[in-house]
Amino acid sequence: MKKLLLTCMLSASMSFTIFADETNIFVNDITYQSQYPLHFTNGAGYISTEDLANICLGQVISPSNNTALLTIGQNTVLLNVNSREVSINNRKSELSTATIKVNNTVYVPLELLSILDIPYYHNADKISFNIDKPFSRNIDYVDQHTYFSPKYNIDNLPTHLSLLTSQDFVDEMINASLQNEDYFSFVENSYKTEIYEIFAEELNNSPYNNIEVVFRTFENGAISSLETLPVSVEIEPKTLLLNIGEDTLDYQNVWATFLPSQDKTKIDAQKSIEVTLMHAFYTHYRNTFKLKDDIYFSPIHLVSSDRTNTLEQPVYRINENGEQENYMVKVYRLHDVNKLQFVIDIINN
């Protein structure tokens, strides 16, 4: 872990706390290894725009040598080096201290966190961020999806589920999906051909013709950079071949998906495709960072139906001391402008 020197602003006012020489950064209770040292100058604490974007599941670009454009949640932030002025969603605001540049890296005062309502906590030893799910810029209109009626329904599910889990668990998941208006999704390959055919058609259209996956790197119990990889899809008769960056994942399951709060009898084809992709990208993430989920196996998953769809999967790792560490991997489905994005986060569980 890097040794960091940080002075953090308590709020948007000019009140500061000077941290110890070894100040740890945590994101959702997991150690974060910064890309650049935290900085203290002119009585203010600073964080690099790249680290801020990584922490907040956002992105940063530099339109010129002396500007940085941050996208975090619903906010688009334009910063100019050596200027206290900041543009947030095209509205001007002023910081107490100027944005600076250190060794060709743009740094922003920590005061910006308060202005953007980014939740964080600090004391003399650490600064902790609590990062919620990212924001999907487009709404998912379920009435525009393709539906079909299978031989089963929510009240009469395929018999193979009873071999994989208990009826009590099935009933519990059905009730939870109805109460929370979640998608109810389960492994079911009987209608793979039909769903693959619809997927093949959708791949020619936006946003399915532009898919990417974004994830936190996770090694030895710590997170660091945020990786973004393009995804291309090849549909074979019995499998999906997902080219994720330089990796290829052969994913053979289909997750049939209902929205029981609206209809207990029809499968949502588009959402079945997207939930299948969520599970596939989770599988790639789990394998890449050597996580385990065998003790948490479930043939049924609930996925939130709000603007940003969320799939959660508990996982664990065995650390160097032979101890089990528990985490939760969250896969978010976002519909950005002309793009379908899947963002993977990991939190302490």
Secondary structure as GFF3:
##gff-version 3
##sequence-region A 1 349
A	DSSP	beta_strand	7	9	.	.	.	ID=ss1
A	DSSP	beta_strand	16	18	.	.	.	ID=ss2
A	DSSP	beta_strand	24	27	.	.	.	ID=ss3
A	DSSP	beta_strand	30	32	.	.	.	ID=ss4
A	DSSP	beta_strand	39	41	.	.	.	ID=ss5
A	DSSP	beta_strand	44	48	.	.	.	ID=ss6
A	DSSP	alpha_helix	49	55	.	.	.	ID=ss7
A	DSSP	beta_strand	59	61	.	.	.	ID=ss8
A	DSSP	beta_strand	67	72	.	.	.	ID=ss9
A	DSSP	beta_strand	75	80	.	.	.	ID=ss10
A	DSSP	beta_strand	85	88	.	.	.	ID=ss11
A	DSSP	beta_strand	91	94	.	.	.	ID=ss12
A	DSSP	beta_strand	100	102	.	.	.	ID=ss13
A	DSSP	beta_strand	105	109	.	.	.	ID=ss14
A	DSSP	alpha_helix	111	115	.	.	.	ID=ss15
A	DSSP	beta_strand	120	122	.	.	.	ID=ss16
A	DSSP	beta_strand	126	129	.	.	.	ID=ss17
A	DSSP	three_ten_helix	142	144	.	.	.	ID=ss18
A	DSSP	beta_strand	147	148	.	.	.	ID=ss19
A	DSSP	alpha_helix	160	164	.	.	.	ID=ss20
A	DSSP	alpha_helix	167	180	.	.	.	ID=ss21
A	DSSP	beta_strand	183	187	.	.	.	ID=ss22
A	DSSP	alpha_helix	192	202	.	.	.	ID=ss23
A	DSSP	beta_strand	211	219	.	.	.	ID=ss24
A	DSSP	beta_strand	222	235	.	.	.	ID=ss25
A	DSSP	beta_strand	240	244	.	.	.	ID=ss26
A	DSSP	beta_strand	247	251	.	.	.	ID=ss27
A	DSSP	beta_strand	255	258	.	.	.	ID=ss28
A	DSSP	beta_strand	267	268	.	.	.	ID=ss29
A	DSSP	alpha_helix	269	288	.	.	.	ID=ss30
A	DSSP	three_ten_helix	294	296	.	.	.	ID=ss31
A	DSSP	beta_strand	300	303	.	.	.	ID=ss32
A	DSSP	beta_strand	309	318	.	.	.	ID=ss33
A	DSSP	beta_strand	324	336	.	.	.	ID=ss34
A	DSSP	beta_strand	339	348	.	.	.	ID=ss35
###
